[in-house]
Every structure is written in structure tokens, then in C-alpha cells.
Amino acid sequence: MPNASLMLTDSGGIQEETTILGILCLTLRNNTERLITIRLRTNTLVGNKPKKCHKGIIRKRIPKYWDGKAAQRAVKVLLKKL
């Protein structure tokens, strides 16, 4: 996946992974539980209509805090509380 420029999927997990990796994602479903990927326009729902796929060229944005540093931020907060 890291070498892909576009991913077609029906997996919610893949929708998140492609967002983090900066890969465009087209989801072959009519809905998603990963709404942030839709709001950020890193993912487009195309349903089961292949003709909609060509409209799936979208800009990439990684959500704030999806940087793999949650543990460091949590430790920082805990240390301030102690």
C-alpha cells in the first residue's frame, strides 16, 4: 500500500490507513463509519457504481493528531498532572 497512488476498498480500516499515508481512497460502499475521511476529502464514497470512480480524484489531508505520536502526548499530559 505505501507505494500506491490510489486505493479502491470496502474496508473502513483501509480508509484510515490511506488517509494517514496520504493515498487517495475510493470506497466501494454507500456509507462509512469513518466520516472524518469524507470530511477531509481523503476518501470518496463511490458506492457500487464504477462510473463514479473517475470523479474520485480528491485532495489529500491528514487529520490533526493522526501522526503516530499519541503516546508522547498522553505522557506529556500525565506528567503535567503529577
C-alpha positions in Angstrom: 0.0 0.0 0.0 2.7 2.6 0.7 3.6 2.7 -3.0 0.1 3.1 -4.2 -1.3 6.4 -5.5 -4.9 5.3 -5.3 -6.7 2.7 -3.4 -10.1 1.1 -4.0 -11.6 -0.6 -0.9 -14.7 -1.5 1.0 -12.7 -1.7 4.3 -13.1 1.0 7.0 -9.6 0.3 8.3 -8.1 0.9 4.8 -9.9 4.2 4.6 -8.0 5.3 7.7 -4.7 3.9 6.6 -4.8 5.6 3.3 -5.6 8.9 5.0 -2.5 8.6 7.2 -0.3 7.5 4.2 -1.6 10.3 2.0 -3.1 7.9 -0.6 -6.3 8.8 -2.3 -9.1 6.4 -1.4 -12.3 5.4 -3.2 -14.6 3.4 -1.1 -16.9 1.0 -2.9 -19.8 1.4 -0.4 -22.7 3.7 0.1 -21.8 4.6 3.7 -18.8 4.6 6.0 -18.2 4.7 9.8 -15.0 6.7 9.1 -16.7 10.0 8.4 -13.6 12.1 9.1 -12.0 10.7 6.0 -15.0 12.0 4.0 -15.0 15.4 5.7 -11.2 15.8 5.0 -11.8 14.7 1.4 -9.1 12.0 1.6 -11.8 9.4 0.8 -14.8 9.4 -1.5 -17.8 7.0 -1.3 -18.5 5.7 -4.8 -21.0 3.0 -3.9 -21.3 0.1 -6.3 -21.3 2.3 -9.4 -17.9 2.0 -11.2 -18.6 5.1 -13.3 -18.4 7.2 -10.2 -14.8 6.2 -9.6 -13.5 8.7 -12.2 -14.9 11.5 -10.0 -12.8 10.3 -7.1 -9.7 12.4 -7.7 -9.6 14.3 -4.4 -7.0 16.3 -2.4 -5.1 14.8 0.4 -5.1 15.9 4.1 -4.1 14.0 7.2 -6.3 14.7 10.2 -4.7 16.6 13.1 -3.2 14.2 15.7 -3.0 11.2 13.2 0.7 11.5 13.4 1.6 8.4 15.4 2.5 10.4 18.5 -0.5 9.8 20.7 1.6 8.1 23.4 4.0 11.0 23.7 1.1 13.4 24.0 -0.5 11.3 26.7 2.7 11.0 28.7 3.1 14.8 28.5 -0.4 15.3 29.9 0.1 12.8 32.6 3.4 14.3 33.7 1.7 17.8 33.9 -0.9 16.3 36.2 1.6 14.7 38.5 
